[in-house]
Amino acid sequence: MTVTSGQARSRREIVRDAFRAEFVKLLTLPALWLTTFGTWGAALVLDAAFVAAARQGRGDATSTLDVGLAAVGYLQAGFIVLGVLAATSEYGGGQIRTSLTSLPRRIELQLVKALALALAAVPVAAVTVAAGVVIAHLAPTDVAAPVDGHRAAQAAAGAIAYLVLTTLIASSLATVVRRSLPAVAVLLGHYFVVGPYVRHHTGHAAYLPDTAGRGMWLSAGTETGTSLGQWEGSLLVLAWTLVALATATVVFERRDA
């Protein structure tokens, strides 16, 4: 019994050390920092543009909050790139072999990587979302009415969760593809071409991750392109994320490094 406990404790320590290593590895990737700062810079520009548009009576925002979060649908591109680079950086210089040496169980390693990436993406998403909310609050418009704090916190949390889950979906696809450009091309093609086209020209987009995700932060009165509410949209995007992670884990477990 004592041996079993010692072995279990040792396994926990191995997994914990692997998680720490993966998290630190993400923090030391220059490409991820460039993507992060690029996303934040784009957020400031887009947020200012949406505020200016609302002042001129353009756009479909129904509240100050919608103005502040209007850029999220565009800024998800930065999180797609973030997820892809986090996954493909493992294969550039054979880093994946070092990771497998420290944690040979591939399923555990893949889950550790996903958790480290999710935790790294949370502050990036939080700053991105907060920038829009603050800018819209400091530069109010006549067209968009203010909202209560509970609704603001709920929508901001939904936007942050959506961006983090999108990062994990992107990382999962990149794990399967193992190359940055094809993964980015497929994901951006879906989120910015196929998804919007299906949303605006057919009635079959409500259950796609990008369309369902819009309900996670946009208010009911805004044109979201989906009939799903925040909780339904959140569950659906979470389901897409779990399927993507499961697929990537199975592929990673079955093929050579």
CYANA upper distance limits for C-alpha pairs under 8 A (distance plus 0.5 A):
  1 MET  CA      5 SER  CA      6.86
  2 THR  CA      6 GLY  CA      6.70
  3 VAL  CA      7 GLN  CA      6.60
  4 THR  CA      8 ALA  CA      6.62
  5 SER  CA      9 ARG  CA      6.56
  6 GLY  CA     10 SER  CA      6.58
  7 GLN  CA     11 ARG  CA      6.68
  8 ALA  CA     12 ARG  CA      6.77
  9 ARG  CA     13 GLU  CA      6.74
 10 SER  CA     14 ILE  CA      6.74
 11 ARG  CA     15 VAL  CA      6.75
 12 ARG  CA     16 ARG  CA      6.50
 13 GLU  CA     17 ASP  CA      6.51
 14 ILE  CA     18 ALA  CA      6.60
 14 ILE  CA    102 SER  CA      8.28
 14 ILE  CA    103 LEU  CA      7.63
 15 VAL  CA     19 PHE  CA      6.62
 15 VAL  CA    103 LEU  CA      7.71
 15 VAL  CA    108 GLU  CA      8.13
 15 VAL  CA    112 VAL  CA      8.04
 16 ARG  CA     20 ARG  CA      6.74
 17 ASP  CA     21 ALA  CA      6.63
 18 ALA  CA     22 GLU  CA      6.63
 18 ALA  CA     99 SER  CA      8.34
 18 ALA  CA    102 SER  CA      7.27
 18 ALA  CA    103 LEU  CA      7.11
 18 ALA  CA    109 LEU  CA      8.16
 18 ALA  CA    112 VAL  CA      7.74
 19 PHE  CA     23 PHE  CA      6.60
 19 PHE  CA    112 VAL  CA      5.98
 19 PHE  CA    113 LYS  CA      7.54
 19 PHE  CA    115 LEU  CA      8.41
 19 PHE  CA    116 ALA  CA      6.90
 20 ARG  CA     24 VAL  CA      6.62
 20 ARG  CA    116 ALA  CA      8.46
 21 ALA  CA     25 LYS  CA      6.46
 22 GLU  CA     26 LEU  CA      6.84
 22 GLU  CA    112 VAL  CA      8.04
 22 GLU  CA    113 LYS  CA      6.73
 22 GLU  CA    116 ALA  CA      6.79
 23 PHE  CA     27 LEU  CA      6.99
 23 PHE  CA    113 LYS  CA      8.40
 23 PHE  CA    116 ALA  CA      5.55
 23 PHE  CA    117 LEU  CA      7.61
 23 PHE  CA    120 ALA  CA      7.72
 24 VAL  CA     28 THR  CA      6.84
 25 LYS  CA     29 LEU  CA      7.06
 26 LEU  CA     32 LEU  CA      7.80
 26 LEU  CA     86 ALA  CA      7.34
 26 LEU  CA    117 LEU  CA      7.95
 26 LEU  CA    120 ALA  CA      8.08
 27 LEU  CA     32 LEU  CA      8.19
 27 LEU  CA     33 TRP  CA      8.21
 27 LEU  CA    120 ALA  CA      8.41
 29 LEU  CA     33 TRP  CA      7.25
 30 PRO  CA     34 LEU  CA      6.71
 31 ALA  CA     35 THR  CA      6.62
 31 ALA  CA     85 LEU  CA      7.82
 32 LEU  CA     36 THR  CA      6.54
 32 LEU  CA     82 LEU  CA      6.53
 32 LEU  CA     85 LEU  CA      7.47
 32 LEU  CA     86 ALA  CA      7.76
 33 TRP  CA     37 PHE  CA      6.65
 34 LEU  CA     38 GLY  CA      6.41
 35 THR  CA     39 THR  CA      6.50
 35 THR  CA     78 GLY  CA      6.88
 35 THR  CA     81 VAL  CA      7.75
 35 THR  CA     82 LEU  CA      6.89
 36 THR  CA     40 TRP  CA      6.79
 36 THR  CA     78 GLY  CA      7.78
 36 THR  CA     82 LEU  CA      8.07
 36 THR  CA    124 VAL  CA      7.19
 37 PHE  CA     41 GLY  CA      6.56
 38 GLY  CA     42 ALA  CA      6.63
 38 GLY  CA     78 GLY  CA      8.17
 39 THR  CA     43 ALA  CA      6.56
 39 THR  CA     75 LEU  CA      7.07
 39 THR  CA     78 GLY  CA      5.88
 39 THR  CA     79 PHE  CA      8.49
 39 THR  CA    128 THR  CA      8.02
 40 TRP  CA     44 LEU  CA      6.97
 40 TRP  CA    127 VAL  CA      8.08
 40 TRP  CA    128 THR  CA      6.36
 41 GLY  CA     45 VAL  CA      7.06
 42 ALA  CA     46 LEU  CA      6.53
 42 ALA  CA     75 LEU  CA      7.85
 43 ALA  CA     47 ASP  CA      6.30
 43 ALA  CA     71 ALA  CA      7.43
 43 ALA  CA     75 LEU  CA      7.21
 43 ALA  CA    128 THR  CA      6.78
 43 ALA  CA    131 ALA  CA      7.67
 43 ALA  CA    132 GLY  CA      7.59
 44 LEU  CA     48 ALA  CA      6.67
 44 LEU  CA    131 ALA  CA      7.40
 44 LEU  CA    132 GLY  CA      7.81
 45 VAL  CA     49 ALA  CA      6.76
 46 LEU  CA     50 PHE  CA      6.67
 46 LEU  CA     71 ALA  CA      6.48
 47 ASP  CA     51 VAL  CA      6.74
 47 ASP  CA     67 VAL  CA      8.30
 47 ASP  CA     68 GLY  CA      6.97
 47 ASP  CA     69 LEU  CA      8.47
 47 ASP  CA     70 ALA  CA      8.05
 47 ASP  CA     71 ALA  CA      6.67
 47 ASP  CA    131 ALA  CA      8.25
 47 ASP  CA    132 GLY  CA      5.89
 47 ASP  CA    135 ILE  CA      7.39
 47 ASP  CA    136 ALA  CA      8.02
 48 ALA  CA     52 ALA  CA      6.70
 48 ALA  CA    135 ILE  CA      7.70
 49 ALA  CA     53 ALA  CA      6.67
 50 PHE  CA     54 ALA  CA      6.61
 50 PHE  CA     67 VAL  CA      6.73
 50 PHE  CA     68 GLY  CA      8.21
 50 PHE  CA     70 ALA  CA      7.46
 50 PHE  CA     71 ALA  CA      7.96
 51 VAL  CA     55 ARG  CA      6.79
 51 VAL  CA     67 VAL  CA      6.79
 51 VAL  CA     68 GLY  CA      8.06
 51 VAL  CA    135 ILE  CA      8.43
 51 VAL  CA    136 ALA  CA      6.76
 51 VAL  CA    139 ALA  CA      7.66
 51 VAL  CA    140 PRO  CA      8.30
 51 VAL  CA    141 THR  CA      7.92
 52 ALA  CA     56 GLN  CA      7.03
 53 ALA  CA     57 GLY  CA      6.94
 53 ALA  CA     58 ARG  CA      5.66
 53 ALA  CA     59 GLY  CA      7.10
 54 ALA  CA     58 ARG  CA      5.83
 54 ALA  CA     59 GLY  CA      6.73
 54 ALA  CA     61 ALA  CA      7.97
 54 ALA  CA     67 VAL  CA      7.63
 54 ALA  CA    141 THR  CA      6.96
 54 ALA  CA    143 VAL  CA      6.99
 54 ALA  CA    144 ALA  CA      7.81
 55 ARG  CA    141 THR  CA      5.73
 55 ARG  CA    142 ASP  CA      7.16
 55 ARG  CA    143 VAL  CA      7.26
 57 GLY  CA    143 VAL  CA      6.81
 60 ASP  CA    222 THR  CA      6.82
 60 ASP  CA    223 GLU  CA      7.39
 61 ALA  CA     66 ASP  CA      5.74
 61 ALA  CA     67 VAL  CA      6.28
 61 ALA  CA     70 ALA  CA      8.32
 61 ALA  CA    144 ALA  CA      7.08
 61 ALA  CA    222 THR  CA      6.60
 62 THR  CA     66 ASP  CA      6.91
 62 THR  CA     67 VAL  CA      8.48
 62 THR  CA    143 VAL  CA      8.05
 62 THR  CA    144 ALA  CA      5.84
 62 THR  CA    145 ALA  CA      7.31
 62 THR  CA    219 SER  CA      8.26
 62 THR  CA    221 GLY  CA      7.06
 62 THR  CA    222 THR  CA      6.74
 63 SER  CA     67 VAL  CA      7.10
 63 SER  CA    143 VAL  CA      8.18
 63 SER  CA    144 ALA  CA      4.58
 63 SER  CA    145 ALA  CA      5.02
 63 SER  CA    146 PRO  CA      6.15
 63 SER  CA    147 VAL  CA      7.13
 64 THR  CA     68 GLY  CA      6.85
 64 THR  CA    136 ALA  CA      6.60
 64 THR  CA    137 HIS  CA      7.29
 64 THR  CA    140 PRO  CA      7.27
 64 THR  CA    141 THR  CA      7.84
 64 THR  CA    144 ALA  CA      5.44
 64 THR  CA    145 ALA  CA      6.12
 64 THR  CA    146 PRO  CA      5.61
 64 THR  CA    147 VAL  CA      7.43
 65 LEU  CA     69 LEU  CA      6.72
 65 LEU  CA    133 VAL  CA      6.84
 65 LEU  CA    136 ALA  CA      7.63
 65 LEU  CA    137 HIS  CA      8.44
 65 LEU  CA    146 PRO  CA      7.53
 65 LEU  CA    147 VAL  CA      7.25
 65 LEU  CA    152 ALA  CA      6.99
 66 ASP  CA     70 ALA  CA      6.22
 66 ASP  CA    218 LEU  CA      6.68
 66 ASP  CA    219 SER  CA      7.50
 66 ASP  CA    222 THR  CA      8.43
 67 VAL  CA    132 GLY  CA      8.31
 67 VAL  CA    133 VAL  CA      8.40
 67 VAL  CA    136 ALA  CA      6.76
 67 VAL  CA    144 ALA  CA      8.05
 68 GLY  CA    129 VAL  CA      8.42
 68 GLY  CA    131 ALA  CA      8.43
 68 GLY  CA    132 GLY  CA      4.76
 68 GLY  CA    133 VAL  CA      4.87
 68 GLY  CA    134 VAL  CA      7.83
 68 GLY  CA    135 ILE  CA      7.28
 68 GLY  CA    136 ALA  CA      5.37
 68 GLY  CA    137 HIS  CA      8.18
 69 LEU  CA    129 VAL  CA      7.24
 69 LEU  CA    132 GLY  CA      6.33
 69 LEU  CA    133 VAL  CA      7.03
 69 LEU  CA    156 ALA  CA      8.29
 69 LEU  CA    159 ALA  CA      8.26
 69 LEU  CA    217 TRP  CA      7.89
 69 LEU  CA    218 LEU  CA      8.09
 71 ALA  CA     75 LEU  CA      6.57
 71 ALA  CA    132 GLY  CA      8.04
 72 VAL  CA     76 GLN  CA      6.60
 72 VAL  CA    129 VAL  CA      7.79
 72 VAL  CA    159 ALA  CA      7.66
 73 GLY  CA    214 ARG  CA      8.12
 75 LEU  CA     79 PHE  CA      7.76
 76 GLN  CA     80 ILE  CA      6.72
 76 GLN  CA    163 LEU  CA      6.66
 76 GLN  CA    166 THR  CA      7.87
 77 ALA  CA     81 VAL  CA      6.84
 77 ALA  CA    188 LEU  CA      7.38
 78 GLY  CA     82 LEU  CA      6.58
 79 PHE  CA     83 GLY  CA      6.60
 79 PHE  CA    121 ALA  CA      8.46
 79 PHE  CA    163 LEU  CA      6.97
 79 PHE  CA    164 VAL  CA      8.04
 79 PHE  CA    166 THR  CA      7.30
 79 PHE  CA    167 THR  CA      5.66
 80 ILE  CA     84 VAL  CA      6.74
 80 ILE  CA    166 THR  CA      7.02
 80 ILE  CA    167 THR  CA      5.88
 80 ILE  CA    170 ALA  CA      5.80
 80 ILE  CA    171 SER  CA      8.28
 80 ILE  CA    184 VAL  CA      7.60
 80 ILE  CA    187 LEU  CA      7.69
 80 ILE  CA    188 LEU  CA      8.16
 81 VAL  CA     85 LEU  CA      6.54
 81 VAL  CA    167 THR  CA      8.44
 81 VAL  CA    170 ALA  CA      8.03
 81 VAL  CA    184 VAL  CA      6.94
 82 LEU  CA     86 ALA  CA      6.64
 82 LEU  CA    167 THR  CA      7.08
 82 LEU  CA    171 SER  CA      8.49
 83 GLY  CA     87 ALA  CA      6.93
 83 GLY  CA    117 LEU  CA      8.17
 83 GLY  CA    166 THR  CA      8.49
 83 GLY  CA    167 THR  CA      5.08
 83 GLY  CA    168 LEU  CA      6.61
 83 GLY  CA    169 ILE  CA      8.06
 83 GLY  CA    170 ALA  CA      5.53
 83 GLY  CA    171 SER  CA      4.75
 83 GLY  CA    172 SER  CA      8.49
 83 GLY  CA    174 ALA  CA      8.24
 84 VAL  CA     88 THR  CA      6.60
 84 VAL  CA    167 THR  CA      8.32
 84 VAL  CA    170 ALA  CA      5.99
 84 VAL  CA    171 SER  CA      5.31
 84 VAL  CA    173 LEU  CA      8.17
 84 VAL  CA    174 ALA  CA      5.72
 84 VAL  CA    175 THR  CA      8.46
 84 VAL  CA    180 SER  CA      6.62
 84 VAL  CA    183 ALA  CA      7.29
 84 VAL  CA    184 VAL  CA      7.29
 85 LEU  CA     89 SER  CA      6.17
 85 LEU  CA    171 SER  CA      8.16
 85 LEU  CA    180 SER  CA      7.04
 86 ALA  CA     90 GLU  CA      7.98
 86 ALA  CA    117 LEU  CA      7.99
 86 ALA  CA    171 SER  CA      7.22
 87 ALA  CA     91 TYR  CA      8.47
 87 ALA  CA    171 SER  CA      5.86
 87 ALA  CA    172 SER  CA      8.11
 87 ALA  CA    174 ALA  CA      6.40
 87 ALA  CA    175 THR  CA      6.14
 87 ALA  CA    178 ARG  CA      7.93
 88 THR  CA     92 GLY  CA      7.33
 88 THR  CA    174 ALA  CA      6.77
 88 THR  CA    175 THR  CA      7.20
 88 THR  CA    178 ARG  CA      5.92
 88 THR  CA    179 ARG  CA      6.41
 88 THR  CA    180 SER  CA      6.55
 89 SER  CA     93 GLY  CA      8.27
 89 SER  CA     95 GLN  CA      8.26
 90 GLU  CA     94 GLY  CA      6.93
 90 GLU  CA     95 GLN  CA      5.39
 90 GLU  CA     96 ILE  CA      5.47
 91 TYR  CA     95 GLN  CA      6.61
 91 TYR  CA     96 ILE  CA      6.55
 91 TYR  CA    178 ARG  CA      7.41
 94 GLY  CA     98 THR  CA      7.96
 95 GLN  CA     99 SER  CA      6.95
 96 ILE  CA    100 LEU  CA      6.66
 96 ILE  CA    257 ALA  CA      7.28
 97 ARG  CA    101 THR  CA      6.69
 97 ARG  CA    257 ALA  CA      7.17
 98 THR  CA    102 SER  CA      7.02
 99 SER  CA    103 LEU  CA      6.69
 99 SER  CA    104 PRO  CA      8.27
 99 SER  CA    109 LEU  CA      8.28
100 LEU  CA    104 PRO  CA      5.05
100 LEU  CA    105 ARG  CA      7.84
100 LEU  CA    106 ARG  CA      7.64
100 LEU  CA    109 LEU  CA      7.93
103 LEU  CA    108 GLU  CA      8.08
103 LEU  CA    109 LEU  CA      6.65
104 PRO  CA    109 LEU  CA      7.97
105 ARG  CA    109 LEU  CA      6.75
106 ARG  CA    110 GLN  CA      6.53
106 ARG  CA    249 THR  CA      8.26
106 ARG  CA    252 PHE  CA      7.55
106 ARG  CA    253 GLU  CA      5.96
107 ILE  CA    111 LEU  CA      6.77
107 ILE  CA    249 THR  CA      6.58
107 ILE  CA    250 VAL  CA      8.38
107 ILE  CA    252 PHE  CA      8.44
107 ILE  CA    253 GLU  CA      6.87
108 GLU  CA    112 VAL  CA      6.58
109 LEU  CA    113 LYS  CA      6.63
110 GLN  CA    114 ALA  CA      6.76
110 GLN  CA    249 THR  CA      6.58
110 GLN  CA    252 PHE  CA      8.27
111 LEU  CA    115 LEU  CA      6.69
111 LEU  CA    249 THR  CA      8.37
112 VAL  CA    116 ALA  CA      6.63
113 LYS  CA    117 LEU  CA      6.60
114 ALA  CA    118 ALA  CA      6.58
114 ALA  CA    168 LEU  CA      7.23
115 LEU  CA    119 LEU  CA      6.73
116 ALA  CA    120 ALA  CA      6.65
117 LEU  CA    121 ALA  CA      6.52
117 LEU  CA    168 LEU  CA      7.90
118 ALA  CA    122 VAL  CA      6.79
118 ALA  CA    164 VAL  CA      6.54
118 ALA  CA    165 LEU  CA      8.19
118 ALA  CA    167 THR  CA      8.08
118 ALA  CA    168 LEU  CA      7.39
119 LEU  CA    123 PRO  CA      8.16
120 ALA  CA    124 VAL  CA      7.75
121 ALA  CA    125 ALA  CA      6.55
121 ALA  CA    164 VAL  CA      6.25
121 ALA  CA    167 THR  CA      7.88
122 VAL  CA    126 ALA  CA      6.50
122 VAL  CA    160 ILE  CA      7.47
122 VAL  CA    161 ALA  CA      8.37
122 VAL  CA    164 VAL  CA      6.71
123 PRO  CA    127 VAL  CA      6.62
124 VAL  CA    128 THR  CA      6.75
125 ALA  CA    129 VAL  CA      6.60
125 ALA  CA    160 ILE  CA      5.75
125 ALA  CA    163 LEU  CA      6.72
125 ALA  CA    164 VAL  CA      7.34
126 ALA  CA    130 ALA  CA      6.39
126 ALA  CA    160 ILE  CA      6.34
127 VAL  CA    131 ALA  CA      6.48
128 THR  CA    132 GLY  CA      7.41
129 VAL  CA    133 VAL  CA      6.99
129 VAL  CA    156 ALA  CA      7.00
129 VAL  CA    159 ALA  CA      7.44
129 VAL  CA    160 ILE  CA      7.15
130 ALA  CA    134 VAL  CA      6.48
130 ALA  CA    156 ALA  CA      8.06
131 ALA  CA    135 ILE  CA      6.56
132 GLY  CA    136 ALA  CA      6.60
133 VAL  CA    137 HIS  CA      6.61
134 VAL  CA    138 LEU  CA      6.57
135 ILE  CA    139 ALA  CA      6.54
136 ALA  CA    140 PRO  CA      6.31
140 PRO  CA    144 ALA  CA      8.16
141 THR  CA    145 ALA  CA      8.28
147 VAL  CA    151 ARG  CA      7.16
147 VAL  CA    152 ALA  CA      7.17
148 ASP  CA    152 ALA  CA      6.84
149 GLY  CA    153 ALA  CA      6.57
150 HIS  CA    154 GLN  CA      6.61
151 ARG  CA    155 ALA  CA      6.58
152 ALA  CA    156 ALA  CA      6.51
153 ALA  CA    157 ALA  CA      6.50
154 GLN  CA    158 GLY  CA      6.68
154 GLN  CA    217 TRP  CA      8.18
155 ALA  CA    159 ALA  CA      6.68
155 ALA  CA    216 MET  CA      7.12
155 ALA  CA    217 TRP  CA      4.80
155 ALA  CA    218 LEU  CA      7.47
155 ALA  CA    219 SER  CA      8.44
156 ALA  CA    160 ILE  CA      6.70
156 ALA  CA    217 TRP  CA      7.02
157 ALA  CA    161 ALA  CA      6.57
157 ALA  CA    217 TRP  CA      8.36
158 GLY  CA    162 TYR  CA      6.55
158 GLY  CA    216 MET  CA      5.28
158 GLY  CA    217 TRP  CA      5.72
158 GLY  CA    230 GLN  CA      8.00
158 GLY  CA    234 SER  CA      8.02
159 ALA  CA    163 LEU  CA      6.78
159 ALA  CA    216 MET  CA      6.70
159 ALA  CA    217 TRP  CA      5.71
160 ILE  CA    164 VAL  CA      6.79
161 ALA  CA    165 LEU  CA      6.59
162 TYR  CA    166 THR  CA      6.52
162 TYR  CA    213 GLY  CA      6.74
162 TYR  CA    216 MET  CA      7.56
162 TYR  CA    234 SER  CA      8.10
162 TYR  CA    237 VAL  CA      7.99
163 LEU  CA    167 THR  CA      6.71
164 VAL  CA    168 LEU  CA      7.00
165 LEU  CA    169 ILE  CA      6.77
165 LEU  CA    237 VAL  CA      7.80
165 LEU  CA    238 LEU  CA      7.43
165 LEU  CA    241 THR  CA      6.73
166 THR  CA    170 ALA  CA      6.66
166 THR  CA    241 THR  CA      8.06
167 THR  CA    171 SER  CA      6.64
168 LEU  CA    172 SER  CA      6.58
168 LEU  CA    241 THR  CA      7.13
168 LEU  CA    245 LEU  CA      7.94
169 ILE  CA    173 LEU  CA      6.89
169 ILE  CA    240 TRP  CA      8.16
169 ILE  CA    241 THR  CA      5.90
169 ILE  CA    244 ALA  CA      6.31
169 ILE  CA    245 LEU  CA      7.55
170 ALA  CA    174 ALA  CA      6.67
170 ALA  CA    183 ALA  CA      8.14
170 ALA  CA    184 VAL  CA      8.49
170 ALA  CA    187 LEU  CA      7.51
171 SER  CA    175 THR  CA      6.59
172 SER  CA    176 VAL  CA      7.07
172 SER  CA    244 ALA  CA      6.18
172 SER  CA    245 LEU  CA      6.00
172 SER  CA    247 THR  CA      8.11
172 SER  CA    248 ALA  CA      5.71
173 LEU  CA    177 VAL  CA      6.72
173 LEU  CA    183 ALA  CA      7.02
173 LEU  CA    244 ALA  CA      7.53
173 LEU  CA    248 ALA  CA      7.32
174 ALA  CA    178 ARG  CA      5.77
174 ALA  CA    179 ARG  CA      6.95
174 ALA  CA    180 SER  CA      7.24
174 ALA  CA    183 ALA  CA      5.88
175 THR  CA    248 ALA  CA      6.52
175 THR  CA    252 PHE  CA      7.84
176 VAL  CA    248 ALA  CA      6.18
176 VAL  CA    251 VAL  CA      7.00
176 VAL  CA    252 PHE  CA      7.74
177 VAL  CA    182 PRO  CA      7.92
177 VAL  CA    183 ALA  CA      6.94
178 ARG  CA    183 ALA  CA      8.42
179 ARG  CA    183 ALA  CA      6.87
180 SER  CA    184 VAL  CA      6.54
181 LEU  CA    185 ALA  CA      6.45
182 PRO  CA    186 VAL  CA      6.62
183 ALA  CA    187 LEU  CA      6.67
184 VAL  CA    188 LEU  CA      6.37
185 ALA  CA    189 GLY  CA      6.28
186 VAL  CA    190 HIS  CA      6.75
187 LEU  CA    191 TYR  CA      6.61
188 LEU  CA    192 PHE  CA      6.10
188 LEU  CA    193 VAL  CA      7.92
189 GLY  CA    193 VAL  CA      5.62
189 GLY  CA    194 VAL  CA      6.71
190 HIS  CA    194 VAL  CA      5.17
190 HIS  CA    195 GLY  CA      5.86
191 TYR  CA    195 GLY  CA      5.79
191 TYR  CA    196 PRO  CA      7.63
191 TYR  CA    210 ASP  CA      6.67
192 PHE  CA    196 PRO  CA      6.64
193 VAL  CA    197 TYR  CA      6.57
194 VAL  CA    198 VAL  CA      6.60
195 GLY  CA    199 ARG  CA      6.52
195 GLY  CA    205 ALA  CA      7.58
195 GLY  CA    208 LEU  CA      7.89
195 GLY  CA    210 ASP  CA      7.27
195 GLY  CA    211 THR  CA      7.65
196 PRO  CA    200 HIS  CA      6.55
197 TYR  CA    201 HIS  CA      6.37
197 TYR  CA    202 THR  CA      8.37
198 VAL  CA    202 THR  CA      5.74
198 VAL  CA    203 GLY  CA      7.91
198 VAL  CA    204 HIS  CA      7.33
198 VAL  CA    205 ALA  CA      6.20
199 ARG  CA    203 GLY  CA      7.28
199 ARG  CA    204 HIS  CA      7.64
199 ARG  CA    205 ALA  CA      5.47
199 ARG  CA    206 ALA  CA      7.95
199 ARG  CA    211 THR  CA      7.61
199 ARG  CA    225 GLY  CA      6.37
199 ARG  CA    226 THR  CA      8.48
200 HIS  CA    225 GLY  CA      7.69
205 ALA  CA    211 THR  CA      6.77
205 ALA  CA    225 GLY  CA      8.18
205 ALA  CA    226 THR  CA      7.73
206 ALA  CA    211 THR  CA      6.17
206 ALA  CA    212 ALA  CA      6.10
206 ALA  CA    225 GLY  CA      7.52
206 ALA  CA    226 THR  CA      5.24
206 ALA  CA    227 SER  CA      7.22
206 ALA  CA    228 LEU  CA      7.61
207 TYR  CA    211 THR  CA      7.31
207 TYR  CA    212 ALA  CA      6.17
207 TYR  CA    236 LEU  CA      7.62
208 LEU  CA    212 ALA  CA      6.43
209 PRO  CA    213 GLY  CA      6.25
209 PRO  CA    236 LEU  CA      7.56
209 PRO  CA    237 VAL  CA      5.71
209 PRO  CA    240 TRP  CA      7.10
210 ASP  CA    214 ARG  CA      7.08
211 THR  CA    215 GLY  CA      7.98
211 THR  CA    224 THR  CA      7.86
211 THR  CA    225 GLY  CA      6.97
211 THR  CA    226 THR  CA      6.64
212 ALA  CA    216 MET  CA      7.98
212 ALA  CA    226 THR  CA      6.71
212 ALA  CA    228 LEU  CA      6.99
212 ALA  CA    232 GLU  CA      8.44
212 ALA  CA    233 GLY  CA      5.16
212 ALA  CA    234 SER  CA      8.01
212 ALA  CA    236 LEU  CA      7.32
212 ALA  CA    237 VAL  CA      7.19
213 GLY  CA    217 TRP  CA      8.23
213 GLY  CA    233 GLY  CA      5.98
213 GLY  CA    234 SER  CA      7.06
213 GLY  CA    236 LEU  CA      8.50
213 GLY  CA    237 VAL  CA      6.66
214 ARG  CA    218 LEU  CA      6.50
214 ARG  CA    224 THR  CA      6.42
214 ARG  CA    225 GLY  CA      8.43
214 ARG  CA    226 THR  CA      8.12
214 ARG  CA    233 GLY  CA      8.07
215 GLY  CA    219 SER  CA      7.75
215 GLY  CA    220 ALA  CA      8.27
215 GLY  CA    224 THR  CA      6.95
215 GLY  CA    226 THR  CA      7.46
215 GLY  CA    228 LEU  CA      6.69
215 GLY  CA    229 GLY  CA      5.93
215 GLY  CA    230 GLN  CA      5.52
215 GLY  CA    233 GLY  CA      6.17
215 GLY  CA    234 SER  CA      8.37
216 MET  CA    229 GLY  CA      7.62
216 MET  CA    230 GLN  CA      4.85
216 MET  CA    231 TRP  CA      7.68
216 MET  CA    233 GLY  CA      6.38
216 MET  CA    234 SER  CA      6.45
217 TRP  CA    230 GLN  CA      7.47
218 LEU  CA    222 THR  CA      6.86
218 LEU  CA    224 THR  CA      7.29
220 ALA  CA    224 THR  CA      8.41
220 ALA  CA    229 GLY  CA      7.97
228 LEU  CA    232 GLU  CA      6.12
228 LEU  CA    233 GLY  CA      6.10
229 GLY  CA    233 GLY  CA      6.35
230 GLN  CA    234 SER  CA      6.43
231 TRP  CA    235 LEU  CA      6.66
232 GLU  CA    236 LEU  CA      6.69
233 GLY  CA    237 VAL  CA      6.65
234 SER  CA    238 LEU  CA      6.54
235 LEU  CA    239 ALA  CA      6.56
236 LEU  CA    240 TRP  CA      6.79
237 VAL  CA    241 THR  CA      6.67
238 LEU  CA    242 LEU  CA      6.68
239 ALA  CA    243 VAL  CA      6.70
240 TRP  CA    244 ALA  CA      6.64
241 THR  CA    245 LEU  CA      6.58
242 LEU  CA    246 ALA  CA      6.47
243 VAL  CA    247 THR  CA      6.58
244 ALA  CA    248 ALA  CA      6.66
245 LEU  CA    249 THR  CA      6.51
246 ALA  CA    250 VAL  CA      6.67
247 THR  CA    251 VAL  CA      6.71
248 ALA  CA    252 PHE  CA      6.43
249 THR  CA    253 GLU  CA      6.46
250 VAL  CA    254 ARG  CA      6.74
251 VAL  CA    255 ARG  CA      6.77
252 PHE  CA    256 ASP  CA      8.35
252 PHE  CA    257 ALA  CA      8.33
